[in-house]
Amino acid sequence: MSTSGDKQNDKNKNNEGKTRTLPPRRGQVKAQIFESFVKNVTYAATKLNKAIVRNLGGGEKGSSDSSTTPPPSGYNSDFASDSS
Protein backbone atom coordinates (compact mmCIF):
# COMPACT_ATOMS: atom_id res chain seq x y z
CA MET A 1 0.00 0.00 0.00
CA SER A 2 1.46 3.37 -0.93
CA THR A 3 1.31 6.33 1.33
CA SER A 4 1.01 9.97 0.46
CA GLY A 5 4.78 10.35 1.02
CA ASP A 6 5.43 7.72 -1.66
CA LYS A 7 3.16 9.54 -4.13
CA GLN A 8 5.03 12.78 -3.50
CA ASN A 9 8.36 11.02 -4.12
CA ASP A 10 7.01 9.60 -7.39
CA LYS A 11 5.97 13.09 -8.52
CA ASN A 12 9.41 14.44 -7.68
CA LYS A 13 11.08 11.66 -9.67
CA ASN A 14 8.93 12.42 -12.71
CA ASN A 15 9.82 16.12 -12.56
CA GLU A 16 13.57 15.64 -12.08
CA GLY A 17 15.60 17.39 -14.75
CA LYS A 18 12.66 19.51 -15.84
CA THR A 19 12.79 23.17 -15.11
CA ARG A 20 9.65 25.12 -14.71
CA THR A 21 9.41 28.42 -16.48
CA LEU A 22 7.20 31.19 -15.35
CA PRO A 23 5.17 33.20 -17.83
CA PRO A 24 6.77 36.48 -18.92
CA ARG A 25 6.31 39.52 -16.76
CA ARG A 26 3.45 41.85 -17.48
CA GLY A 27 3.98 43.73 -20.74
CA GLN A 28 7.06 41.71 -21.68
CA VAL A 29 5.42 40.03 -24.68
CA LYS A 30 4.22 43.37 -26.07
CA ALA A 31 7.69 44.83 -25.56
CA GLN A 32 9.28 41.94 -27.47
CA ILE A 33 6.77 42.27 -30.31
CA PHE A 34 7.30 46.04 -30.51
CA GLU A 35 11.09 45.64 -30.44
CA SER A 36 10.95 43.10 -33.26
CA PHE A 37 8.63 45.37 -35.25
CA VAL A 38 10.97 48.37 -34.87
CA LYS A 39 13.99 46.31 -35.94
CA ASN A 40 12.19 45.04 -39.04
CA VAL A 41 10.91 48.48 -40.03
CA THR A 42 14.36 50.00 -39.54
CA TYR A 43 15.95 47.27 -41.64
CA ALA A 44 13.38 47.70 -44.42
CA ALA A 45 13.75 51.49 -44.42
CA THR A 46 17.53 51.22 -44.63
CA LYS A 47 17.34 48.81 -47.55
CA LEU A 48 14.79 51.02 -49.32
CA ASN A 49 16.93 54.12 -48.79
CA LYS A 50 20.01 52.37 -50.20
CA ALA A 51 18.02 51.22 -53.24
CA ILE A 52 16.70 54.73 -53.88
CA VAL A 53 20.15 56.28 -53.59
CA ARG A 54 21.60 53.63 -55.89
CA ASN A 55 18.86 54.18 -58.49
CA LEU A 56 19.32 57.94 -58.42
CA GLY A 57 23.05 57.56 -59.03
CA GLY A 58 24.17 59.15 -55.79
CA GLY A 59 25.75 56.05 -54.35
CA GLU A 60 29.32 56.89 -55.37
CA LYS A 61 31.66 58.37 -52.80
CA GLY A 62 33.18 61.70 -53.69
CA SER A 63 30.71 62.43 -56.46
CA SER A 64 29.15 65.85 -56.49
CA ASP A 65 26.26 67.35 -58.35
CA SER A 66 27.63 69.68 -61.04
CA SER A 67 24.46 71.77 -61.18
CA THR A 68 25.07 73.29 -57.73
CA THR A 69 27.54 76.10 -57.21
CA PRO A 70 29.88 76.11 -54.25
CA PRO A 71 29.29 78.73 -51.56
CA PRO A 72 31.31 81.93 -51.94
CA SER A 73 34.53 82.08 -49.97
CA GLY A 74 35.91 85.04 -48.07
CA TYR A 75 39.04 85.05 -50.23
CA ASN A 76 39.42 88.03 -52.57
CA SER A 77 41.71 87.31 -55.52
CA ASP A 78 41.77 90.99 -56.58
CA PHE A 79 44.10 91.93 -53.73
CA ALA A 80 47.05 92.85 -56.05
CA SER A 81 44.97 95.38 -58.01
CA ASP A 82 43.88 97.13 -54.79
CA SER A 83 47.47 97.92 -53.69
CA SER A 84 48.44 100.08 -56.72
WOZILIN-V254133 format. One record per residue. N is the residue number from 1. NEAR is the number of other C-alpha atoms within 10 Angstrom. Layout:
[[N	NEAR] [N	NEAR]]
//
This chain:
[[1	3] [2	6] [3	7] [4	8] [5	9] [6	11] [7	11] [8	10] [9	11] [10	11] [11	11] [12	11] [13	10] [14	9] [15	11] [16	8] [17	8] [18	7] [19	7] [20	7] [21	6] [22	6] [23	8] [24	8] [25	7] [26	8] [27	8] [28	11] [29	12] [30	10] [31	11] [32	11] [33	10] [34	12] [35	11] [36	12] [37	12] [38	12] [39	11] [40	12] [41	11] [42	12] [43	12] [44	12] [45	12] [46	12] [47	11] [48	12] [49	12] [50	14] [51	13] [52	13] [53	12] [54	12] [55	10] [56	9] [57	10] [58	14] [59	13] [60	9] [61	6] [62	6] [63	9] [64	9] [65	7] [66	7] [67	6] [68	7] [69	7] [70	7] [71	6] [72	6] [73	6] [74	6] [75	7] [76	7] [77	7] [78	8] [79	9] [80	8] [81	7] [82	6] [83	6] [84	5]]
//
